[in-house]
Amino acid sequence: MFDDLVEAQFWLRSLVSICGRGQAGRLGQAADELDAAVAAIAWSEQATASSARLDLPETIRVVGACAREDLGGLPSQLAGGSN
């Protein structure tokens, strides 16, 4: 699981660097929160995802909302629609 979290950190930081200006702040905050949770897990023998306040569903929600705003809505392939 830790490797997956580190990969998520990488991709979220990459997204922050290329997203629209209107989304950079919210995505940056989500990335900061993910970074803090991963650091707490890595540096504390007693830490768990919940004690580190890791809220992946909220992070995913923020990324999705920012993507929809940048794209002006989800492309039909992502929304489950037909082409």
PyMOL commands that set and color helices and strands:
alter all, ss='L'
color gray80, all
select helices_A, chain A and resi 2-18+21-43+56-71+76-79
alter helices_A, ss='H'
color red, helices_A
deselect
rebuild
show_as cartoon
